[in-house]
Amino acid sequence: MGFLTPMYELGEYLAWTRSGEIQLPDFQRGYKWEDERIRQLLVTVLRGHPMGAVMLLKTGNAQVRFKPRAIEGVDLQPGTEAKHLLLDGQQRLTSLTQALSGNGAVATKDSRGKLLDRRYLVHMESALSSFDRVDEAVISIPADGVVRTNFGKDVELDLSDFDKQRALGYFPLHLLYGDYMSWILELDDRDLGKQFHEAFIKPAATYDIPAIVLDESTDKAAVATVFEKVNIGGLPLNVFELLTAVFAGDADFFAETGQDFRLNDDWHETQRAWAQQPVLSKVESTDFLQAVTMLTTRERHLSDTSERRPAISAKREDVLKLTLQDYLRWRDPLREAFAWAATFLADRHIFVSRDIPYAKQLVPLAAIRVVLGKDADLVGVSEKLRRWYWCGVLGELYGSAIETRFARDIEMVPGWALGQTESTPRTVQDANFTESRLHSLRTRNAAAYKGIAALLLANGARDWMEDKALDKVQYVDLAVDIHHIFPQHWCHQHGIDDERRESIVNKTAISARTNRTIGGAAPSEYVQVIQSRGQIEASQLDAVLASHAVPSAALRIDDFDAFFRERREALCVIVEAVLGKAVQRDIDAGHADEGSEQFDDVEFEVAFDDADEPGRSDA
């Protein structure tokens, strides 16, 4: 990537934006500057003060074919080719183009965000009287030129035509680089016009703005990096927005269909296809592109017979190398695969998006499903996929540096699941779980917390009061959520430490009705109420409690220590079953060691946790 740093006059920039020689890449977000910022920018020009550089990208690069679009407020003939794309400086050049050319009307907004059209003028006598008064001399008025008060009933200032502007001494700034001379020559006060011309119009003609011009060798990844570095005040640009512009400029697609490919519209179609799978609501457009990239790079990796085969990747720079043909090749299989992933989650008793331990783990899961096809549902293959999934969740392996893990997953899991290789995937190898971790799993902020809650549901858990399995339908109908077993209120009264009280060991999924019944009462009391209201025998309730891995004997005598010890062990056994490896026991006195805090709340989501009061739900 090479670049130049020329200086161009503002008048040249205006000519280029109006003619279309400078356009925006289609990924640029819309114009959004406020009225006062525009006014201050014009004051900067009139005072001759410097403004920051703009960044331009030369067009003609075969690898960077962004679809261009005109600067807002400029009408171009279809097919007008840009010589440069504006990467940085959009807000400034758009403001200057609209305010200093054409009819001078700028589509902007006030400080409260109300949309409005404004024009800008400068009171010549005030500006000439003192350099310090230039700021107050520049005014913003409605586009019709009339300033009204009293809710629009009274006219305070009428500058709606040139004659009225000249009569009151206001120069319209949209003529600053246009036919200003005709306007000046018709002034009654010729001396005022001459002074204003010398002091402001002539200097403006040579007002320079520095440019950084990136040459034709700049690739898409470099454009993305550069754009983000200079766009500090804005939202980060993602690969989806970049590829939206790249795909829209695909010449082959246009030649075949007669239209541009709209990636954003296509993504909305994907979301509509998943409308019946609300659990997929957290899948983002960039996630989908990562899955496409993994499949694309995997295919290239397998077909290359050289010693240095291209790597399988989900990294940003490789996503940016996708072609429209790559995307279209894998789009439909991935749409189906993500829908399949929703049923995979439902089978794991994960029914709503907030309960997904790692939304990002769906990316490799869907890509793996595409590779495996229908074989993913074979008994033996499905068992291995389940093990891989729970190793990722309970090993808490998808919280950071996930692109590398994605690549390893798509490379290793399919062959291992099909029995074609004995190499165990790294995610399965890396997963470990210790008993002490159960103490620090306290909110939905942790993936393993959600995972264990789902495993308890999958363990055959039933509601404590109603004879209903906590499956996909009942989960919603019963307003199931995770609540304390020994209520907060009881724990506070009996000196139970926060660590154990808030642990997942002391929580399970129950219906809203059951939770209201529990309230803040002692377990020995609320089990009797449940038996009475539910018309259930003690042995039956004990069996229901066992489906939640809750030791009923300790619960019935309010023995928190015994309850906690026995249930912690039961949860360790459940975890061992899905990981296919032993859980390290490292608790002696019923408290976690200091190291157990290191994983606490490694993700950041809204937690739905306990707010117990006597007589209220132990939520």
Beta strands, then each sheet from edge to edge (+ up, - down):
strand 1: 3-4
strand 2: 7-9
strand 3: 22-25
strand 4: 54-58
strand 5: 68-69
strand 6: 84-88
strand 7: 106-109
strand 8: 115-123
strand 9: 138-142
strand 10: 146-149
strand 11: 154-158
strand 12: 170-172
strand 13: 208-214
strand 14: 481-484
strand 15: 507-510
sheet 1: 1+ 13- 2+
sheet 2: 1+ 13- 4- 6+ 3+ 5-
sheet 3: 7+ 8- 9+
sheet 4: 7+ 8- 12+
sheet 5: 10+ 11-
sheet 6: 14+ 15-
end
